[in-house]
Amino acid sequence: MSKITFLGAGSTVFAKNVLGDCMLTPALQGFELALFDIDPVRLKDSENILSNLKKTTGSTCVIRSYTDRKEALRGATYVVNAIQVGGYDPCTITDFEIPKKYGLRQTIADTVGIGGIFRNLRTIPVMLDFAADVREVCPDAWFLNYTNPMAVLTNVMNVYGGVRTVGLCHSVQACIPELFKSLGLEQEGVKAKIAGINHMAWLLEVSKDGVDLYPEIKKRAAAKQQEKHHDMVRFEMMLKFGYYITESSEHNAEYHPYFIKRAYPELIERFNIPLDEYPRRCVSQIERWETMREELLGNQDLRHERSNEYASYIFEAIETNQPFAIGGNVMNTGLITNLPKEACVEVPCLVNRSGVTPTFVGDLPPQCAALNRTNINTQLLTIEAAITGKKEHIYHAAMLDPHTSAELSMDDIVSLCDDLIATHGAWLPAYV
């Protein structure tokens, strides 16, 4: 029996969407859907909800929960990863509250920046443990990583984990729909090309019937910037640097040195930047979960429609050899020629029986490549810190981060890193 293993299956709603999609996919009928999570309560919840869904979909997939991770992985054809190490409490709280003491403010803190660095440092050892299990019990599996920080973790799994890994993010799928809806444009028939790095990929080309749509997009964006709206950072970056970015304004506000600045406090209001946005979301999700849990668990008539998540379409394309195009995070094997070969890049990929095959992009516009490299610098130094165990590389990663270095002195950055290491404690045993 073929097998799809879901690591972090306690992410119940996401597991329902991804595995519910699989239940609705003809080519995946009869597959075992193997669930693993370190939280037995959430694991059982997911099993029960998916069992309800199996009944209503009429799927022949077999749902099975595991408390032994290696057994969950044994013989898997595909692995989906959706873990979060350390959770909101204590780790996300620490990632926000300690930097605040130094006057360093963040919005999401899950990709780069000081929060992204430390999220990586506590997640990479767990991912490498996953990789060791995969190499032992399912060495031919495709590993689909949905966990942030996407670029670093996908890089580590490929280079140091020895596992065939593609990173998947919603921002490429959402880019055109969100932009066009915001500007009141019709997206049917639009042709686009997107490439860069995760959360900072670029809408390089956008046209319809052979007509370049960027002049109209920029005209409407400039007009919209005269009023408050939710995407002001990305619009400003597009108007200044020429290209629209895939990931949201709240994320991009902290990827660059231009927007969250103590010397220019008016920028927060001007660009409608939601400081501390991720903790607010976490608290809201925690508060909503109990109500949602009861609704899902108690619904014997639970329904599901196939979502736009890439996972089931990737599995289907490999199983049937019917090609499917995705935006995937892969190693830069000459794909983007003016970004480092050591980097993980986000490029168009074709999926078929051969697996996930990335496509050649060439040079990005020089200003786009330059902005990408500022984030890649921090990513690569974070990996160096995790692999070597050398604390000085944590400092290097933080000192190279655009937002952190724009706000703090080198001495303060070192002190901040030391405080974060001490506060995280057992979550970062290699550095304490």
Buried (B, 14 or more C-beta within 10 A) or exposed (E): EBBBBBBBBBBBBBBBBBBBBBBBBEBBEEBBBBBBBBEEEBBBBBBBBBEBBBEBBEBEBEBBBBEEBBBBBBBBBBBBBBBBBBEBEBBBBBBBEBBEEBEBBBBBBBBBBBBBBBBBBBBBBBBBEBBBBBEEBBEEBBBBBBBBBBBBBBBBBBBBBBBBBBBBBBBBBBBBEBBBEBBEBEBEEBEBBBBBBBBBBBBBBBBBEEEEBBEBBBEBBEEBBEEEEEBBBBBBBBEEBEBBBBBBBBBBBBBBBBBBBEEEEEBBEBBBBBBBBBBEBBEEEEEEBEEEBEEBBEEEEBEBEBBEBBBBBBBBBBBBEEEBEBBBBBBBEEBBEBBBEEBBBBBBBBBBEEBBEBBEBEEBBEEBBEBBBBBBBBBBBBBBBBBEEBBEBBBBBBBBBBBBBBBBEEEBBBBBBBBBBEBBEEBBEBBE
